[in-house]
């Protein structure tokens, strides 16, 4: 949740859990951490759920994303984080996301191992208003055009863009 300062898992640069720290310290010091992120596709696989992050998010506010996800909490596995975030952000319960790959994001300030998963879903979506301003289904071909644009409009979250570009290279 925006503004919270919970304990999150610290990771080394190789992607192994090595400890814990407050989220504020991770952000302030650019410490390695991890996230569990889930690409939600329609049951037929032709559409992806995209959403707009709220303006008060601690990183990349007011940007679009196609991954439901968040920082791995202290003592939590990336898979458990992915399931938790899927339920919290989109209200999707009872789904066991399929592991895809791990994508490193390192812009010098944010250093994160994004453990990527995929889930298929045709049920209702219930957005978490503290983190998501709006969302909708988007055809894969439109998402591909958007995230491979040299200057995507509207703005797309940088780590999510990198992750979905990786997904398209591998699977799409």
N, C-alpha and C positions, 0 to 999 in steps of 0.2 A: 504494500500500500504506500502511496506517495508520502514522503516525510517520515516513514517509520525508520527505526534504527535497530533492527534485529541483528542477531548474530548470524553471519553467513559463513559458509565453508570457504577456506582459503585453499588454493591449488598452487602447485608449482608450474613452471613454464612447460613441463612435459604432460600436464593434465592429471596429476595425482593429487588427491586430497591430502593436505599437510597441516591443517589446523583450522582456526576460526578467528574471526574479528568482527567488530561492529561494521555494519554497512557504511557508516559515515567514514570510517577509517579506510575501508577498501576504496571508496570513491576519492577521498582526499589524497591518498598515497599511490593510487593507481596499482593496487595489489591484484595479483592473479586470483581469479575466482572462476566460478562456473555458472552456467544457466541450463535449465531444461526448457527446450522450446519445441512446440508442436505445430506442424503444418496441418491444418484441418481442411480436408478435401471432402467434397460431396461423395455420397455412396458410389456414384458412377465414375468418380475421379476427374470429372471435367471442370469442376469449379473449386476455388480456394476461398476460404473466408478471410477477408481483409478487414482491418479495423484502424481507427484513428486514436492514437494515444492522447490522453488528456493534456491540457496545457500546464499542469502542475507536476508532471512526472519528473523524477530527479535526473534522468538522462533522456535525451532526445524527445523533449515534449513536442506535442502537436505534429508528430510525424505519423505516417501510415506504416503498418506492419502486416505481415501475413503469418506471423508466428505468435501463438499464445505461449507465454512463458515468463520466466523470471529467474532470479538468482537462487541458487541452491543454498538452502538453509544449513546451518551447522548440524551435523549428524544426519543429514538427508542425502539420499542418492539422487543422481540426476533423473533417473526414471521416476522416482517418487515425486520429485519436484515437478516434472512434466505433467504427471497426473493431477497433482494439486493445482497447478496453475491453469490447466485446462478447465477444471471445475470452478475455480475462483473467477477467472476472467470471462469465460464463455458459458458457464453453467452446464458444461458437458460432464456427465457422470457415467460410470460404468463402462468406460472405454479403456482398453490397455494399448497405449500407443506403440507402434512398431519402431524400433531403433533404426536410424538411417546412417548418420555419420557424426563426427565431431568437427566443428568449424571454429578455428581460432580467429578471434577478433582482437587486434592490438593496434590502437591508434596512438599509443604513447601515454594516454591518460586512462583509458579503459582497456584492461587486459583480461579477456574472458574466453573460456572454453565453452562454446555453445554445443551442448549435446542435443542433436536434432532428432526428432521423432515425427511420425506421421500418424494421423488418425482419420478414419472415414466416418462421416456423420451426416445424417439427414434429419435429425430431430431438431427441436427448438434450440435457439441460442438465447441466453440470458446474460447480457453484458454487465460487467462490474462497473458501475458508474464512476467510482473513484479512479479508475485506471483507463477506461475506454469511453470515448465520447460518442462514437457511432461505428457501425460496421455493416458489411454486406458481402454477398457472394460475388465472385468475379471469375469469369472464364479464364482458363490457363493461358490462352493465347494473348489475352489483354494484359495479364500479369507479366508475362514474358516481355512484351513490348515495353511496359512501364519500367521494370527493374533493369532492363538492359539499355535504357535511354541514357545518354551521356549526362544529362541534367534532368532527372525525373521530376515531373510536375504532376500532381502535388508532391511534396517531399516524402521520401521513403526512408525509414530508419536505416542507417548505414550498416549495422551488423546484420539486420534482417535481410537487407538487400544482398549483401555478400552471401548469406546463407541460402537464400532462394536461388541465386545465380548458380551456386554449387549444386543445388537440387536439380535445376534444369540441365546442367552439364552431365549429371549422373543418370537422371531418370526421365527427363522430359524432352 
